[in-house]
Amino acid sequence: MRTCEKNEYLDGYMWSDLWEICLKQAEPFDPLSAHEIILIAPIPNQTGVLIFTDKKIYHSEENGLTTLQRYSAAHCFPHYKLICACLKALSCFGSYKFPWLCPYFALFPLENTQKTCWLNPLKISALHCEKGRYFAEILSGPNLLLPILRRSLMARAEITCYLLALVRRDFFHFTNQENTPLAYLNFPDTYFARLLSKRPGLAQFTHQIGEFTRHYNKVHFLYHYERLEDDPNNIDWTAW
């Protein structure tokens, strides 16, 4: 992947030479070949997004949320709509801008989920401000102009990391029985990661082990049960 110069960045609302360079390098999105996603960025004035991973850039004609839904289905990861319903049931993570989660990494939306950047909090290396605008420097990815303030980004990153740790604790409790979120997070050696690791929300779990999974299984069952009642022929039995 081409390395960005210090003063180069992607702006989700404005086309630039860097967008053109990244788009030329991008391959058609294949969810089975894409590994950990660093960033999903909507292309200004066009339909579709660029998907950045450690080694490749992919291009999808769909928006970021639909792209993530395809990715989840291909890897049998939790359904985003059901994740949102589960987090609403837990009643302590707000009512919108929910992160996308799997046991291996997480992404959070910067704005409205239909057309926004999705960012992996563990891949942010630093934040800086120039003339009142905030930028994120991203490991193995482009610098990104942020449409939100620093405090909002830090809060969303903190919640996302906590939820990633919560999911990992439920999935891996047979091999890892630690009691703090930080024990389930592999922070890189970056300035941003050091700041994030000191956030109060990552000091301890406020949910019991298995609580997230129980809520998710409940909303998963109800979702498919309601669809079954509406139309027995409209069920994707592979989702079970």
Backbone bond lengths (Angstrom), bond angles and torsions (degrees), N, CA, C in turn:
res aa  C-N    CA-C-N  psi(-1)  N-CA   C-N-CA  omega(-1)  CA-C   N-CA-C  phi
1 M - - - 1.459 - - 1.525 109.76 -
2 R 1.321 115.15 138.60 1.452 119.99 179.18 1.524 110.02 -64.18
3 T 1.325 116.54 134.14 1.463 120.87 178.73 1.524 110.26 -82.04
4 C 1.318 116.85 133.81 1.466 121.25 -179.97 1.514 110.43 -77.13
5 E 1.329 115.26 140.92 1.448 119.31 169.90 1.522 109.33 -71.33
6 K 1.310 116.41 160.17 1.459 120.75 -174.07 1.511 112.40 -57.16
7 N 1.343 117.69 -36.48 1.458 120.23 -175.23 1.528 112.69 -93.90
8 E 1.338 118.08 8.30 1.449 121.18 178.68 1.526 109.96 -97.01
9 Y 1.312 115.77 141.99 1.452 119.21 179.37 1.525 108.51 -157.44
10 L 1.330 114.69 158.89 1.450 120.96 173.34 1.518 109.06 -94.27
11 D 1.307 115.10 132.75 1.458 122.74 175.28 1.524 106.46 -114.35
12 G 1.343 116.75 120.08 1.452 120.24 -176.72 1.513 114.75 -65.46
13 Y 1.333 117.18 -8.38 1.457 120.50 -178.00 1.525 113.07 -116.62
14 M 1.317 118.17 -0.48 1.461 119.43 -175.30 1.532 110.39 -141.93
15 W 1.320 115.43 128.73 1.464 121.64 177.60 1.521 109.67 -70.43
16 S 1.327 116.13 146.39 1.464 121.55 178.22 1.524 109.11 -150.46
17 D 1.340 115.80 172.27 1.468 120.19 177.79 1.526 111.34 -61.09
18 L 1.336 116.70 -32.51 1.464 119.31 -179.56 1.524 110.95 -66.38
19 W 1.331 117.67 -37.35 1.459 119.94 174.79 1.524 110.50 -58.60
20 E 1.322 116.00 -45.02 1.461 120.40 -178.63 1.524 110.96 -63.26
21 I 1.340 116.83 -42.57 1.472 121.01 179.22 1.527 110.57 -62.11
22 C 1.324 116.44 -46.21 1.472 120.21 -179.36 1.518 111.37 -65.37
23 L 1.328 116.58 -39.68 1.457 120.16 -178.86 1.530 111.08 -65.64
24 K 1.325 117.38 -36.28 1.462 120.44 178.02 1.529 111.53 -67.71
25 Q 1.323 117.37 -29.53 1.462 121.06 179.95 1.528 112.40 -82.60
26 A 1.320 116.35 -15.44 1.459 120.20 -170.66 1.523 112.33 -74.29
27 E 1.324 115.20 143.14 1.459 123.77 173.87 1.529 109.05 -102.61
28 P 1.332 117.65 155.36 1.471 119.38 174.74 1.525 110.53 -56.93
29 F 1.308 116.14 137.52 1.458 120.55 -174.70 1.519 111.62 -68.72
30 D 1.310 115.43 123.20 1.456 123.35 173.17 1.522 106.64 -121.12
31 P 1.330 118.55 106.46 1.471 119.56 -174.56 1.517 114.24 -60.24
32 L 1.318 117.94 -25.96 1.463 119.77 -179.14 1.526 112.54 -78.93
33 S 1.315 117.13 -21.91 1.468 119.36 -179.97 1.529 112.24 -94.46
34 A 1.337 117.34 -16.64 1.462 120.98 179.64 1.520 109.83 -83.02
35 H 1.331 115.48 128.71 1.460 119.79 177.95 1.530 108.89 -94.97
36 E 1.314 118.13 -136.76 1.464 119.29 -176.15 1.529 111.30 -61.49
37 I 1.308 116.03 127.43 1.461 121.60 -179.39 1.524 109.98 -88.14
38 I 1.313 115.88 133.05 1.462 122.15 178.48 1.520 111.28 -92.36
39 L 1.324 115.12 -43.72 1.466 120.43 -172.44 1.517 109.14 -156.92
40 I 1.320 115.77 138.68 1.460 122.19 168.02 1.526 106.46 -118.50
41 A 1.314 116.46 123.01 1.464 120.71 -174.17 1.524 110.25 -127.02
42 P 1.338 118.44 124.43 1.466 121.13 175.92 1.522 110.64 -68.43
43 I 1.321 116.17 138.67 1.462 121.21 -177.80 1.526 109.07 -82.12
44 P 1.329 118.91 125.78 1.473 120.90 -177.42 1.527 111.90 -59.79
45 N 1.328 115.01 135.70 1.465 123.07 174.39 1.525 113.24 61.40
46 Q 1.322 116.98 19.38 1.456 121.46 176.87 1.525 108.71 -139.61
47 T 1.320 115.11 161.13 1.452 118.49 169.43 1.526 108.19 -82.16
48 G 1.295 116.59 151.52 1.453 119.83 175.96 1.513 114.09 101.99
49 V 1.316 114.11 172.98 1.467 122.38 -176.04 1.527 109.97 -138.83
50 L 1.319 114.37 162.85 1.456 121.75 167.00 1.523 107.82 -105.69
51 I 1.323 115.98 137.32 1.465 122.53 179.41 1.524 107.45 -114.38
52 F 1.324 116.35 117.83 1.460 121.58 -177.89 1.526 110.00 -101.36
53 T 1.334 115.99 129.40 1.456 122.24 170.99 1.526 107.80 -120.16
54 D 1.331 117.44 -179.15 1.467 119.76 -178.27 1.527 112.38 -60.46
55 K 1.325 117.08 -32.81 1.461 119.74 -171.96 1.519 114.54 -115.67
56 K 1.339 117.89 -21.69 1.452 119.16 -172.97 1.526 110.86 -139.31
57 I 1.336 113.47 161.19 1.456 121.86 169.92 1.526 106.93 -114.00
58 Y 1.326 116.10 135.49 1.451 121.40 177.42 1.521 109.63 -119.18
59 H 1.326 114.40 156.99 1.460 120.85 178.64 1.522 109.09 -123.22
60 S 1.332 116.72 133.52 1.457 121.90 175.18 1.516 108.64 -128.27
61 E 1.333 116.46 141.90 1.462 121.33 177.08 1.526 111.51 -78.76
62 E 1.331 117.18 -11.04 1.461 121.42 -178.58 1.521 110.51 -90.81
63 N 1.329 116.44 168.44 1.455 118.31 177.25 1.527 110.57 -77.21
64 G 1.325 116.72 174.15 1.457 120.25 -173.88 1.514 113.36 -63.09
65 L 1.334 117.13 -40.63 1.457 120.58 -177.84 1.529 111.06 -66.10
66 T 1.323 116.82 -44.81 1.468 120.05 178.19 1.522 110.78 -64.47
67 T 1.316 116.42 -38.18 1.464 120.77 176.99 1.524 110.97 -60.96
68 L 1.331 116.19 -43.16 1.470 120.01 177.73 1.523 111.83 -66.14
69 Q 1.324 116.99 -35.75 1.459 119.53 177.51 1.528 111.09 -64.65
70 R 1.315 117.02 -39.78 1.466 120.72 175.52 1.522 110.61 -63.48
71 Y 1.323 115.56 -42.05 1.464 121.26 -179.91 1.530 110.61 -63.14
72 S 1.336 116.56 -43.94 1.463 121.12 178.97 1.518 110.94 -61.73
73 A 1.324 116.73 -45.10 1.461 120.43 -178.57 1.525 111.18 -63.64
74 A 1.334 116.72 -40.14 1.467 120.45 -178.33 1.524 111.97 -65.64
75 H 1.341 116.95 -33.61 1.465 121.05 -176.66 1.530 112.96 -104.28
76 C 1.347 116.64 6.40 1.475 121.38 -178.61 1.530 111.81 57.67
77 F 1.324 116.53 38.93 1.454 122.11 175.37 1.532 109.24 -87.76
78 P 1.348 117.39 164.22 1.463 119.71 -179.82 1.531 112.56 -56.14
79 H 1.325 115.49 143.86 1.461 123.63 179.71 1.533 108.71 -73.17
80 Y 1.338 117.32 130.86 1.461 120.24 -174.40 1.528 112.05 -61.92
81 K 1.327 117.70 -40.97 1.467 119.94 179.69 1.524 110.50 -59.99
82 L 1.314 117.07 -37.16 1.463 121.02 -179.23 1.530 111.07 -77.00
83 I 1.327 117.03 -32.01 1.469 119.92 172.70 1.521 109.90 -59.76
84 C 1.338 116.54 -45.27 1.467 120.89 179.95 1.521 110.70 -61.51
85 A 1.335 117.20 -44.22 1.458 120.61 179.02 1.520 111.05 -63.43
86 C 1.322 116.66 -38.30 1.462 121.40 178.38 1.523 110.70 -64.88
87 L 1.323 117.99 -45.17 1.461 121.08 -178.59 1.528 111.78 -68.44
88 K 1.337 116.89 -33.22 1.461 119.35 174.10 1.522 110.24 -64.05
89 A 1.335 116.34 -38.15 1.463 120.25 179.49 1.526 111.65 -66.41
90 L 1.343 116.19 -31.13 1.465 119.52 177.80 1.530 111.88 -74.22
91 S 1.333 117.25 -19.37 1.484 123.95 167.89 1.521 115.39 61.69
92 C 1.311 118.81 31.13 1.472 117.81 177.80 1.530 112.32 -144.31
93 F 1.330 117.22 19.26 1.462 120.20 -178.50 1.523 112.01 -126.93
94 G 1.344 116.03 25.57 1.450 119.40 -178.82 1.519 111.15 80.62
95 S 1.330 115.44 -164.13 1.464 119.90 -176.68 1.520 113.34 -129.35
96 Y 1.337 117.94 2.71 1.456 120.83 178.29 1.523 108.57 -157.62
97 K 1.333 116.04 177.74 1.467 122.59 -176.83 1.532 111.74 56.11
98 F 1.329 115.65 41.01 1.457 118.89 178.59 1.521 110.34 -72.73
99 P 1.323 117.95 145.27 1.457 120.34 177.96 1.520 111.96 -74.74
100 W 1.322 115.17 157.85 1.462 122.10 168.31 1.528 106.51 -89.59
101 L 1.346 116.81 134.88 1.463 120.79 -172.92 1.520 112.18 -130.01
102 C 1.317 115.14 144.01 1.454 123.17 164.56 1.527 105.82 -145.79
103 P 1.311 119.99 170.60 1.477 119.35 -177.00 1.528 114.44 -66.54
104 Y 1.324 118.13 -12.08 1.457 120.17 -170.79 1.527 114.03 -106.62
105 F 1.312 117.03 -29.26 1.464 120.34 175.98 1.519 108.43 -162.99
106 A 1.321 116.15 173.50 1.464 121.37 -178.76 1.523 109.63 -143.28
107 L 1.306 115.83 155.35 1.461 123.06 178.00 1.524 108.41 -133.22
108 F 1.322 116.25 143.07 1.466 118.24 175.57 1.523 110.04 -123.41
109 P 1.339 116.71 144.71 1.469 120.58 179.82 1.526 110.26 -80.43
110 L 1.303 116.57 142.90 1.453 120.01 178.40 1.520 111.74 -82.39
111 E 1.337 116.28 -31.49 1.463 120.33 179.70 1.525 108.92 -138.19
112 N 1.327 117.14 -145.71 1.457 121.81 178.06 1.524 110.11 -56.36
113 T 1.326 116.78 134.61 1.467 119.98 -172.10 1.519 113.82 -67.85
114 Q 1.331 118.74 -18.11 1.467 120.34 -177.18 1.535 112.13 -72.64
115 K 1.325 117.52 -34.00 1.464 119.72 179.46 1.523 108.73 -149.07
116 T 1.310 115.76 90.52 1.450 120.33 -179.00 1.522 109.40 -160.01
117 C 1.319 115.86 171.29 1.454 120.75 171.93 1.528 109.43 -79.07
118 W 1.329 115.40 143.29 1.460 122.89 171.59 1.517 106.41 -114.26
119 L 1.334 116.58 127.71 1.454 121.33 -169.26 1.523 111.13 -126.01
120 N 1.317 115.64 136.94 1.467 122.81 176.97 1.531 108.06 -86.37
121 P 1.338 118.94 112.74 1.473 119.80 -173.13 1.524 114.13 -63.57
122 L 1.338 117.43 -27.45 1.464 119.95 -178.98 1.526 112.25 -80.76
123 K 1.329 116.83 -2.16 1.461 120.72 177.99 1.527 112.56 -106.11
124 I 1.336 117.11 3.83 1.463 120.14 174.85 1.525 108.07 -84.72
125 S 1.311 117.27 126.07 1.464 119.57 -178.91 1.527 112.35 -95.96
126 A 1.325 117.82 -31.36 1.466 120.45 -178.72 1.517 109.52 -165.54
127 L 1.324 115.58 160.06 1.455 123.17 172.50 1.516 108.26 -121.25
128 H 1.305 117.68 144.79 1.451 119.72 172.16 1.522 109.76 -146.62
129 C 1.312 114.96 159.62 1.460 121.69 -175.54 1.523 109.34 -120.98
130 E 1.312 115.85 133.21 1.459 121.93 175.13 1.524 108.64 -134.67
131 K 1.324 116.15 120.14 1.458 122.81 177.69 1.523 111.50 53.30
132 G 1.327 115.57 41.29 1.454 120.50 176.13 1.511 115.37 81.98
133 R 1.333 117.41 0.92 1.458 120.98 178.71 1.528 109.25 -109.45
134 Y 1.327 116.04 140.28 1.462 120.95 -177.40 1.523 110.35 -102.50
135 F 1.330 113.85 141.74 1.454 121.55 -179.64 1.525 109.21 -127.17
136 A 1.324 115.38 146.60 1.457 121.20 174.60 1.522 108.79 -111.57
137 E 1.324 116.07 128.07 1.459 120.96 170.90 1.525 106.95 -91.33
138 I 1.327 116.56 130.54 1.454 121.35 -169.95 1.522 110.17 -120.37
139 L 1.321 115.95 133.94 1.461 121.46 177.54 1.524 109.90 -63.38
140 S 1.319 116.89 129.01 1.472 123.19 176.81 1.523 112.63 58.52
141 G 1.309 116.71 23.85 1.454 119.56 -179.77 1.517 111.24 -147.34
142 P 1.327 117.11 -179.08 1.458 120.64 -178.42 1.521 110.97 -78.77
143 N 1.329 116.47 156.29 1.458 120.27 168.41 1.527 108.20 -68.18
144 L 1.320 115.98 149.27 1.456 119.98 -172.26 1.519 110.46 -131.95
145 L 1.338 116.34 129.82 1.455 121.04 172.55 1.523 108.22 -76.39
146 L 1.328 116.68 126.81 1.457 120.88 -175.94 1.524 110.92 -92.39
147 P 1.333 117.26 132.73 1.467 119.98 177.53 1.525 112.31 -86.66
148 I 1.326 118.00 5.53 1.465 122.20 -179.80 1.523 109.37 -128.30
149 L 1.320 116.02 166.71 1.457 121.43 -179.31 1.525 111.13 -79.02
150 R 1.318 114.92 162.82 1.461 121.25 -178.10 1.523 111.87 -57.71
151 R 1.329 117.59 -44.56 1.470 119.49 -176.83 1.524 111.40 -63.69
152 S 1.343 116.77 -35.54 1.461 120.05 178.49 1.525 110.27 -68.21
153 L 1.333 116.92 -41.96 1.458 120.18 178.40 1.521 110.94 -62.54
154 M 1.330 117.07 -44.57 1.457 120.39 -179.39 1.526 110.82 -62.13
155 A 1.329 116.68 -41.15 1.463 120.17 -179.66 1.520 111.22 -64.80
156 R 1.339 117.34 -43.74 1.465 119.80 -179.72 1.518 110.85 -68.46
157 A 1.322 117.43 -37.91 1.467 120.82 178.44 1.529 110.64 -64.97
158 E 1.341 116.52 -39.91 1.464 121.15 179.42 1.531 110.80 -62.99
159 I 1.323 116.87 -48.02 1.462 120.68 179.36 1.524 110.73 -61.71
160 T 1.327 116.65 -42.34 1.457 120.71 -178.61 1.522 111.45 -63.39
161 C 1.320 116.60 -42.96 1.462 120.02 178.64 1.526 111.29 -65.97
162 Y 1.332 116.68 -39.12 1.470 119.51 177.50 1.530 110.15 -61.14
163 L 1.328 116.65 -45.40 1.457 120.11 -178.36 1.531 111.38 -68.03
164 L 1.320 117.61 -36.92 1.467 120.06 174.76 1.520 110.23 -60.03
165 A 1.331 117.16 -43.65 1.458 120.99 177.93 1.530 110.97 -64.46
166 L 1.335 116.64 -38.34 1.463 121.13 179.69 1.523 110.80 -63.29
167 V 1.335 116.16 -45.04 1.464 120.71 178.02 1.523 110.56 -63.77
168 R 1.321 116.41 -44.86 1.457 119.75 -179.41 1.526 111.62 -62.87
169 R 1.324 117.40 -37.98 1.464 119.51 179.25 1.530 110.37 -62.34
170 D 1.349 116.66 -41.66 1.464 119.66 178.52 1.525 111.82 -66.22
171 F 1.335 116.78 -39.71 1.461 120.51 -176.87 1.531 112.30 -75.68
172 F 1.331 116.58 -35.75 1.473 119.89 -169.97 1.531 113.30 -115.25
173 H 1.340 116.80 22.79 1.471 117.79 -174.00 1.525 112.87 -67.63
174 F 1.324 118.46 -17.08 1.461 119.67 177.29 1.529 111.56 -73.78
175 T 1.324 116.91 -27.34 1.460 120.07 -177.87 1.519 113.35 -108.02
176 N 1.330 117.22 -18.47 1.461 120.77 -179.80 1.526 108.40 -137.78
177 Q 1.317 117.18 112.95 1.460 121.31 -175.65 1.529 111.78 -116.39
178 E 1.324 115.89 37.98 1.456 120.62 178.27 1.529 110.44 -74.74
179 N 1.325 116.15 162.71 1.458 120.79 -173.42 1.523 114.51 -110.97
180 T 1.326 118.24 3.93 1.461 119.84 -179.60 1.530 110.13 -123.92
181 P 1.330 117.83 146.39 1.465 120.35 177.93 1.528 113.17 -56.28
182 L 1.331 117.07 -36.99 1.464 119.83 -176.92 1.525 112.29 -59.74
183 A 1.335 116.61 -27.29 1.469 120.07 -179.84 1.523 111.94 -69.00
184 Y 1.323 117.27 -16.53 1.460 121.76 -177.70 1.531 112.32 -107.67
185 L 1.327 116.58 7.03 1.459 120.86 -177.50 1.525 109.97 -118.94
186 N 1.309 116.22 128.51 1.466 121.56 179.30 1.524 109.13 -97.27
187 F 1.327 115.23 85.20 1.453 119.28 -177.95 1.523 111.05 -74.73
188 P 1.323 117.96 134.06 1.466 120.23 172.71 1.526 110.31 -73.70
189 D 1.299 116.66 167.01 1.468 121.10 -179.80 1.528 108.74 -86.82
190 T 1.333 115.86 75.85 1.458 121.48 179.98 1.524 109.41 -131.01
191 Y 1.311 115.51 160.77 1.465 120.59 179.49 1.521 110.69 -61.28
192 F 1.331 117.41 -44.21 1.453 120.39 -178.73 1.525 110.92 -64.12
193 A 1.330 117.51 -41.28 1.464 120.62 -179.70 1.526 111.05 -63.43
194 R 1.325 116.63 -37.01 1.463 119.27 178.82 1.526 110.54 -66.21
195 L 1.339 117.01 -39.43 1.467 120.00 175.78 1.530 110.75 -63.96
196 L 1.317 115.52 -44.87 1.454 120.62 -176.65 1.525 111.73 -64.40
197 S 1.321 116.01 -38.02 1.466 119.84 -177.63 1.532 112.62 -65.94
198 K 1.331 116.95 -17.11 1.468 120.79 -179.74 1.524 112.90 -95.85
199 R 1.318 117.45 1.79 1.461 120.48 -179.47 1.527 110.19 -68.07
200 P 1.333 117.62 139.66 1.465 120.74 -175.20 1.525 113.91 -61.28
201 G 1.319 116.56 -29.53 1.455 119.38 -178.71 1.513 114.18 -68.66
202 L 1.322 117.03 -13.21 1.465 120.76 179.86 1.526 112.05 -103.74
203 A 1.322 116.54 8.31 1.466 120.20 -177.82 1.526 111.90 -76.91
204 Q 1.341 116.48 -33.65 1.464 119.29 -179.41 1.527 109.98 -157.06
205 F 1.316 115.47 158.19 1.461 120.55 174.53 1.522 109.44 -77.14
206 T 1.318 115.48 137.87 1.469 120.42 175.11 1.524 110.92 -109.01
207 H 1.336 116.97 7.21 1.454 122.71 177.09 1.525 109.53 -124.40
208 Q 1.314 114.65 148.43 1.457 120.52 178.94 1.528 109.93 -72.71
209 I 1.328 115.99 152.99 1.445 119.95 177.43 1.527 109.89 -61.37
210 G 1.309 116.36 134.85 1.453 122.10 -179.01 1.515 114.85 86.10
211 E 1.334 117.83 -6.21 1.464 120.37 -175.77 1.520 111.53 -66.21
212 F 1.329 116.64 -44.12 1.458 119.33 178.26 1.521 110.45 -62.04
213 T 1.317 117.85 -46.19 1.464 121.68 -177.37 1.521 111.49 -63.04
214 R 1.329 117.43 -40.28 1.464 120.22 178.73 1.528 111.02 -62.00
215 H 1.337 116.64 -44.65 1.456 119.74 178.54 1.529 110.89 -65.19
216 Y 1.322 116.61 -41.54 1.460 119.38 -179.22 1.524 110.90 -64.38
217 N 1.315 117.38 -44.49 1.466 120.47 179.24 1.527 111.26 -61.66
218 K 1.334 116.30 -36.11 1.464 120.28 179.43 1.524 110.98 -65.75
219 V 1.353 117.41 -49.78 1.461 119.50 -178.82 1.529 110.49 -68.61
220 H 1.328 117.18 -31.55 1.467 121.60 176.68 1.524 109.75 -62.44
221 F 1.335 116.63 -47.12 1.460 120.66 179.94 1.525 111.19 -63.38
222 L 1.348 117.21 -47.03 1.453 120.80 -177.75 1.525 111.39 -63.71
223 Y 1.317 116.83 -38.54 1.467 121.05 179.51 1.524 110.46 -60.66
224 H 1.323 117.08 -49.15 1.463 119.72 -177.96 1.527 111.88 -74.23
225 Y 1.334 117.23 -30.43 1.457 119.89 177.24 1.525 110.77 -65.71
226 E 1.332 116.76 -42.28 1.462 120.41 179.16 1.530 110.91 -65.52
227 R 1.308 117.08 -39.05 1.459 120.10 177.21 1.525 111.12 -66.53
228 L 1.326 116.21 -37.08 1.458 120.66 178.18 1.524 111.12 -64.56
229 E 1.332 116.94 -39.91 1.462 120.68 177.59 1.522 111.33 -65.18
230 D 1.330 116.53 -39.61 1.461 120.84 -178.68 1.524 111.50 -68.06
231 D 1.326 115.84 -44.30 1.466 120.34 -177.88 1.521 109.19 -158.64
232 P 1.331 118.40 104.77 1.470 121.10 -178.68 1.524 113.68 -60.48
233 N 1.332 116.91 -20.72 1.467 120.34 -178.80 1.530 111.87 -89.09
234 N 1.337 117.12 -1.36 1.463 121.38 -175.42 1.514 112.34 -103.18
235 I 1.317 117.07 27.87 1.467 121.56 -177.72 1.517 110.04 -108.43
236 D 1.311 114.99 129.73 1.460 120.78 171.22 1.530 108.07 -88.38
237 W 1.308 116.71 97.13 1.451 120.08 -173.54 1.524 112.73 -68.64
238 T 1.329 116.86 -15.54 1.473 119.35 176.81 1.515 111.18 -68.04
239 A 1.350 117.60 -21.66 1.478 120.64 179.76 1.521 111.70 -71.06
240 W 1.333 117.52 -12.11 1.449 120.81 -179.57 1.516 110.42 -91.21
